[in-house]
Amino acid sequence: MLRILIAEDEEVIRKGLVCTTDWLSMDCVVVAEASDGQEGLEKILESRPDVVIADICMPCLDGIEMIRQAEETLRFKSILLTSYEDFEFAKRAIEAKVSAYLLKPVDEEELARVIAEIQKEIDLERRAERALRKTEEESVETATKNVRVMENGYVAECIRRIQKDYQKRLSVEQIAMELGVSASYLSRKFKEATGQTFLDFLNRYRVQQATALLETGRYRISEISEATGFSDYKHFCAVFKKYTSKSPTKFQQEY
């Protein structure tokens, strides 16, 4: 699963990318977001994403400079967004060795295609790195392989349950008991793998499903609240606004 960071100073665009894009279908998870280049740089170093999606024109640091400074410390892939079809932007993006250069508004199918290509690049790079490891290092990897697979399997099961049963009452304690591990252990491993707490991930996924239902215009907000796992209407409205910066009513009206 690729870890994604989104840096975009326009809140409507940033929240739209975070909350309405079907990241799970691309085998991705958004681990952080930033509203300017300086905040983006700090969060890249903190969250260590696999892919950074950044607007070129941002306050404090532009997207290209943010990526350049971050790459002095970390390795990651990058996708630049811009509203300007400008050759100089494209030229600087090429010089920065970004993976893709997309115009706003972002087409989700095009984004999915780019993400798939990046996943292939990362897979090839990781295979090459493994091939270059010394025999002793490979032995250590083999000795710990079963433990890593087991831990990742727990996280994968949590995500599968969220996708399958997000309409129901879910808790990390419940899933941990079913898996035969402690809730604290599962919570820690989930946060390490996704960059989010179980509840935060669950709520983001529920809000994503809610936006899809709101866009149809066919359902009352109370019906959507219940259909996406929020038993309390007021709680649904509060959570929805937290992740989209809008109330469900305003979102539906604007759409």
Secondary structure, 3 states (H helix, E strand, C coil): CEEEEEECCCHHHHHHHHHHCCCHHHCEEEEEEECCHHHHHHHHHHHCCCEEEEECCCCCCCHHHHHHHHCCCCCCEEEEEECCCCHHHHHHHHHCCCCEEEECCCCHHHHHHHHHHHHHHHHHHHHHHHHHCCHHHHHHHHHHHHHHHHHHHHHHHHHHHHHHHCCCCCCHHHHHHHHCCCHHHHHHHHHHHHCCCHHHHHHHHHHHHHHHHHHHCCCCHHHHHHHCCCCCHHHHHHHHHHHHCCCHHHHHHHC
